[in-house]
Amino acid sequence: METGATGGRGSGPTGARGFTLVELMIAVAVVAVLLSIAVPAYREYARRGAVAGAIEVLAAGRVVAERYFLDTATYEDMPCPGGTRYFAIECESDAESYRITATGEGSMNEFVYTIDEANLRTTSGPWGEGNCWITRKGDRC
């Protein structure tokens, strides 16, 4: 009967078992593959959320601009909506027209969305350009 440390896995005096270097390397490789898939997917998910926030502000800004026009018969000096965490909002207006622009900041710095008094919506950014709001990678106008 064996009672000492004579070699072999798990045959030590305490009967402790551990991972071999090969098993540990396989586990690290599996985690690396999962992260290489999950991180870009999460990044795109977060970008879509930031774009949705900017579009919501632009749409609400249009409602405020139209309400202001009904009250004053001009777009000049209309109130401009506040920005979001990832987008700065800028308004340009005169008596008969306006344009509200959401410009990305930080990780969203390449994205620009606009809307005007004719409800013309434009997108410029890494997901594409056009006369609509592109809300996810791969979409087109």
C-alpha positions in Angstrom: 0.0 0.0 0.0 1.3 3.5 -0.9 1.4 6.1 1.8 4.1 8.6 0.7 4.7 11.0 -2.1 5.9 8.5 -4.8 4.9 10.6 -7.8 1.8 10.8 -10.0 -0.9 13.3 -10.0 -2.8 13.7 -6.8 -0.8 11.1 -5.0 0.9 13.5 -2.6 0.5 13.3 1.2 -2.6 15.5 1.2 -4.2 14.0 -2.0 -4.5 17.5 -3.4 -5.1 17.8 -7.1 -4.3 20.8 -9.3 -4.3 21.9 -12.9 -1.5 21.0 -15.3 0.1 23.8 -17.4 -1.6 22.4 -20.5 -5.0 22.5 -18.9 -4.4 26.1 -17.7 -3.2 27.2 -21.2 -6.4 25.6 -22.8 -8.6 27.5 -20.3 -6.8 30.8 -21.0 -7.2 30.2 -24.8 -10.9 29.5 -24.5 -11.4 32.7 -22.4 -9.4 34.7 -25.0 -11.6 33.4 -27.8 -14.8 34.2 -25.9 -13.5 37.7 -25.1 -12.5 38.3 -28.8 -16.1 37.8 -29.7 -17.9 39.4 -26.7 -15.9 42.7 -26.4 -16.6 43.9 -30.0 -20.2 42.8 -29.8 -20.7 44.8 -26.5 -18.9 47.8 -28.0 -21.4 47.9 -30.9 -24.3 47.4 -28.5 -23.1 50.4 -26.4 -22.7 52.5 -29.6 -26.3 51.7 -30.7 -27.5 52.8 -27.2 -25.6 56.1 -27.5 -27.0 56.7 -31.0 -30.5 56.0 -29.8 -30.0 58.6 -27.0 -28.9 61.2 -29.6 -31.8 60.4 -31.9 -34.2 60.8 -29.0 -32.9 64.2 -28.2 -33.0 65.3 -31.9 -36.6 64.1 -32.2 -37.6 65.9 -29.0 -35.8 69.0 -30.2 -37.8 69.0 -33.4 -41.0 68.9 -31.4 -39.9 71.8 -29.2 -38.8 73.8 -32.3 -42.2 73.3 -34.0 -44.1 74.2 -30.8 -41.9 77.4 -30.5 -42.7 78.3 -34.1 -46.4 77.9 -33.5 -46.2 80.2 -30.5 -43.9 82.9 -32.1 -44.1 82.5 -35.9 -40.3 82.2 -36.1 -37.6 79.7 -35.4 -35.1 82.4 -34.4 -33.8 82.1 -30.9 -35.6 78.7 -30.4 -34.6 76.7 -27.4 -31.9 74.1 -28.0 -32.0 70.7 -26.3 -29.2 69.6 -24.0 -26.6 67.1 -25.0 -26.1 63.5 -23.9 -23.2 61.8 -22.4 -21.8 60.9 -25.9 -23.2 63.7 -28.1 -23.1 67.5 -28.1 -26.1 69.2 -29.5 -25.9 72.4 -31.5 -28.8 74.4 -33.0 -28.7 76.9 -35.9 -31.9 78.9 -36.6 -33.3 81.9 -38.4 -36.8 83.1 -39.0 -37.8 80.3 -41.4 -35.5 77.4 -40.8 -33.4 75.5 -38.2 -31.0 72.6 -38.0 -30.2 70.6 -34.9 -27.0 68.7 -35.0 -25.8 65.9 -32.7 -22.0 65.5 -32.9 -20.4 62.5 -31.2 -17.8 63.0 -28.5 -15.3 60.6 -27.0 -15.8 57.0 -28.3 -18.5 58.4 -30.6 -16.5 61.2 -32.2 -17.0 60.2 -35.8 -20.8 60.2 -35.6 -23.0 63.2 -36.7 -26.8 63.3 -36.9 -29.0 66.2 -38.0 -32.6 67.2 -38.4 -34.1 70.3 -39.9 -37.5 72.1 -40.3 -38.4 69.9 -43.3 -37.8 66.8 -41.2 -34.7 66.0 -43.3 -32.6 63.6 -41.3 -28.9 63.0 -42.1 -26.2 60.7 -40.9 -22.5 60.9 -41.2 -20.2 58.4 -39.6 -18.5 55.0 -39.7 -21.7 53.2 -40.2 -22.5 55.1 -43.4 -23.8 58.4 -44.7 -27.2 59.3 -46.1 -30.5 61.2 -45.8 -31.8 59.1 -42.9 -30.7 58.1 -39.4 -28.5 55.0 -39.6 -28.9 53.4 -36.2 -26.7 50.3 -36.5 -23.7 49.0 -38.3 -24.8 47.6 -41.7 -28.0 49.7 -42.1 -28.5 51.9 -45.1 -30.8 54.6 -46.2 
